[in-house]
Amino acid sequence: EMQLVESGGGSVQPGGSLRLSCTASGFTFSNYWFHWVRQAPGKGLVWVSRVKGDGTDASFADSVTGRFTITTDDAKNTVYVQMNSLRAEDTAVYHCVRGGQIGSYDPNVFDYWGQGTLVTVSS
Amino acid sequence: QSALTQPASVSGSPGQSITISCTGTSSDVGGYNFVSWYQQHPGKVPKVMIYDVANRPSGVSNRFSGSKSGNTASLTISGLQAEDEADYYCSSYTSSHTVVFGGGTKLTVL
């Protein structure tokens, strides 16, 4: 069974840091793109970042560029997002999402979603 | 990276057809055939309904169809059913090698 399980969320003060993890199972990790998508309570979906399973070709939304980094550990089938200089507007549920296969026509089709981990930034 | 523009809400009666629009720019929707549509029921994770403008994943009803003209993509749901009531989001690849979502559309089945 294909699964994505996030962890690492919690409450943090403005300016603080958190590292979210996403562990994948049920498919070959290194063959896929991975994305982070966030959703503030009662709000819409917002794309945050993406990376290949081998940790290359990362990109970020303008709103998090310079504050977030994304890495992978294919030995652990895990994607990480390091979030620094957190702001109140970063408060959201963060979903890890599987994109397309590396080399596929469209790597940005989100077919499997984790349940998400809640990040709350508040003083 | 401005969000794609979707109507906040649409509604229709059972059996009718509705269309949800998704307007972007030549740097996203208009520039690539990489538009997807997602359905999200309350408390659930999103589910892909259409990808690459008009393709349906296995298992998605053929009542769902997608199209694109210029900078605007559209999702059409025919033969509306009560279970179609949900939030719908479009997304597109962009020229900045990023992805952008629409603001979401709440579909109400009357």
Interface residues (C-beta under 8 A of the other chain):
Chain A: H35 V37 G44 L45 V46 W47 R50 D57 S59 F60 A61 D62 S63 H95 Y105 D106 N108 V109 F110 D111 W113 G114 Q115 G116
Chain B: Q1 A3 F34 S36 Y38 Q40 V45 P46 V48 Y51 D52 P57 D87 Y89 S91 Y93 S96 H97 T98 V99 V100 F101 G102 G103 G104
